[in-house]
């Protein structure tokens, strides 16, 4: 706008480069650099889970998850997780882990480590993961 | 995050009504972790906890309705408030300019802010209402965007049903990256315009 009119008088580009940026233009330049760095920052943050996903496969166990979701996400039979927390296999427990933790008077960390232990056990090629103790016909 | 836990627990426990309410409130502008909720809903569909069609229909209606509430509030209540503020503090010219931008870029802006740059969604509802952007056009641009958003997020959750958190994290960060990039492009364009006149004269 007004800035362009003012600058169009300049003929030598080098002189223009040397010309001090006005206060307003410096703000635009700083904001430009900031938004560009923010864009890069968020791209990195978006790519990070993709890399993590690629190498680690499993996502961290969180309080909102149900036993069914953890079993689904970690690809283990649900009964393995149910028995790890001493819960009956049927009917499937639809409560969130946070609620289960509250009901069992355990911390989420405790629940998490119990489940991870059971998952590691179930995934081992030896011995074969145990069949459900009470419902042998329960589908995995 | 505790609010995320509680939201998703509620969605699992009470199903569609909660999903509807959460999306409605978030679309008006309350910052709920809505991406994760939608992606998780897709995963719950895959796991047989919820049904696909009702989830998509309820979420779409909630999102569109939430937009109308945000638009309506700013159009019929916000406007007089802003007028009163500008009368005392000034800045009416800036508001006018923002309105002009909103009317010019309104349509595509409304559409893309529904599903691509979702952080801007509630904000654009507000400015569209303020600028008295035609309500019919607001719906015509907004509703397909919201349906696209719901279908996209739910289907991503359905397809990657065992990676809900990763997907939500990726989507959230990509949304912010696109927003920052758009701002950078606009500012970069301003900077280029600052340097250009002299080179055109010199050439």
Contacts between the chains, C-beta under 8 A, distances in Angstrom:
chain1	res1	chain2	res2	distance
A	3	B	194	6.3
A	4	B	193	6.7
A	4	B	194	7.5
A	4	B	197	5.3
A	7	B	194	6.9
A	7	B	197	5.4
A	7	B	198	6.1
A	8	B	197	4.2
A	8	B	198	6.9
A	8	B	201	6.3
A	10	B	197	7.8
A	10	B	198	4.4
A	10	B	201	7.6
A	11	B	198	6.6
A	11	B	201	5.6
A	11	B	202	5.7
A	12	B	198	7.5
A	12	B	202	6.8
A	13	B	195	7.9
A	13	B	198	5.6
A	13	B	199	5.5
A	13	B	202	5.6
A	16	B	195	6.9
A	16	B	198	4.5
A	25	B	191	7.6
A	25	B	194	5.8
A	28	B	187	5.6
A	28	B	190	5.3
A	28	B	191	6.1
A	28	B	194	7.7
A	29	B	191	6.1
A	31	B	183	7.7
A	31	B	187	5.4
A	32	B	184	6.0
A	32	B	187	3.8
A	32	B	188	5.5
A	32	B	190	7.8
A	32	B	191	5.9
A	35	B	180	5.0
A	35	B	181	7.7
A	35	B	183	4.1
A	35	B	184	4.1
A	35	B	187	6.1
A	36	B	180	7.5
A	36	B	181	8.0
A	36	B	184	4.4
A	36	B	188	7.9
A	38	B	176	7.5
A	38	B	180	4.0
A	38	B	184	8.0
A	39	B	177	5.2
A	39	B	180	3.7
A	39	B	181	4.3
A	39	B	184	5.7
A	41	B	180	7.8
A	42	B	173	4.8
A	42	B	174	7.3
A	42	B	176	4.3
A	42	B	177	3.6
A	42	B	180	6.1
A	43	B	173	7.5
A	43	B	174	7.7
A	43	B	177	4.7
A	45	B	169	7.8
A	45	B	173	4.3
A	45	B	177	8.0
A	46	B	169	7.6
A	46	B	170	5.0
A	46	B	173	3.7
A	46	B	174	4.7
A	46	B	177	6.1
A	49	B	165	8.0
A	49	B	166	4.4
A	49	B	169	4.8
A	49	B	170	5.4
A	50	B	166	7.6
A	50	B	170	6.4
A	52	B	166	7.3
A	53	B	163	6.3
A	53	B	166	5.1
A	59	B	162	8.0
A	59	B	163	6.0
A	59	B	164	7.5
A	59	B	165	4.8
A	59	B	166	5.6
A	60	B	165	7.2
A	62	B	4	7.7
A	62	B	5	6.9
A	62	B	165	6.9
A	63	B	2	7.8
A	63	B	5	4.2
A	64	B	4	6.0
A	64	B	5	4.2
A	64	B	6	7.9
A	64	B	7	7.7
A	64	B	8	3.8
A	64	B	9	5.8
A	64	B	40	7.7
A	66	B	12	6.5
A	68	B	47	6.0
A	68	B	49	7.6
A	69	B	43	7.0
A	69	B	47	6.9
A	69	B	164	7.7
A	72	B	43	7.8
A	72	B	47	5.9
A	72	B	161	6.7
A	72	B	162	5.3
A	73	B	162	4.1
A	73	B	163	7.1
A	73	B	164	7.7
A	74	B	162	7.9
A	75	B	162	7.3
A	94	B	12	6.6
A	94	B	13	7.5
A	94	B	49	7.6
A	96	B	5	6.6
A	96	B	8	7.3
A	96	B	9	4.4
A	96	B	12	6.8
A	98	B	5	5.4
A	98	B	9	6.9
A	99	B	9	6.9
